[in-house]
Amino acid sequence: MAKVRFHDTNEYLTGDDVISFLESQGIIYEHWGVDRLDENLRNNYSPTDEEKQQILAAFKPEIDSISQRRGYLTADIIVLSDQTPNLDELLVKFKNEHHHTDDECRFCVDGHGIFAIKGQDGRYFDAELEPGDLISVPPNYRHYFTLMDDRKIKAIRLFVTPAGWEAIY
């Protein structure tokens, strides 16, 4: 389950406190789990197009449910790891604070990631994602993304429109 860490105090929230806090910030958090996936789909950081489709198919009920609620029209898979060309350059780019005109919705299939988010009160916090966690950062929230120490993540991205997901720095 995700954790929340506040930048100013290094205080952590865990368990149900994470859900309550993120909800108070207008951020959707769900835990879908990943137990239904074969091990080769979880720990593979160079999946084929067919394997990506298998991952999307495994979570189709959840994807359909949140898409109906939030208006998401497309889903794809993003993979970042030490196998990713120019990973360090991408991480520098991702750490630039920005916002989007649509939700930024991610479901962590494997690995770990951090969304650093400027809260409604101006206080910054990290939402630290583990496999099975879904987060949807609302439109116009200032944030950035980075990886945790394992330097890898495989995630499902959900979009309303690709244009609405473009970063505004």
Secondary structure as GFF3:
##gff-version 3
##sequence-region A 1 169
A	DSSP	beta_strand	3	6	.	.	.	ID=ss1
A	DSSP	beta_strand	12	13	.	.	.	ID=ss2
A	DSSP	alpha_helix	16	24	.	.	.	ID=ss3
A	DSSP	beta_strand	28	31	.	.	.	ID=ss4
A	DSSP	alpha_helix	39	42	.	.	.	ID=ss5
A	DSSP	alpha_helix	49	58	.	.	.	ID=ss6
A	DSSP	alpha_helix	60	70	.	.	.	ID=ss7
A	DSSP	beta_strand	74	80	.	.	.	ID=ss8
A	DSSP	alpha_helix	87	94	.	.	.	ID=ss9
A	DSSP	beta_strand	104	111	.	.	.	ID=ss10
A	DSSP	beta_strand	113	118	.	.	.	ID=ss11
A	DSSP	beta_strand	124	129	.	.	.	ID=ss12
A	DSSP	beta_strand	133	137	.	.	.	ID=ss13
A	DSSP	beta_strand	143	147	.	.	.	ID=ss14
A	DSSP	beta_strand	153	159	.	.	.	ID=ss15
A	DSSP	three_ten_helix	163	165	.	.	.	ID=ss16
###
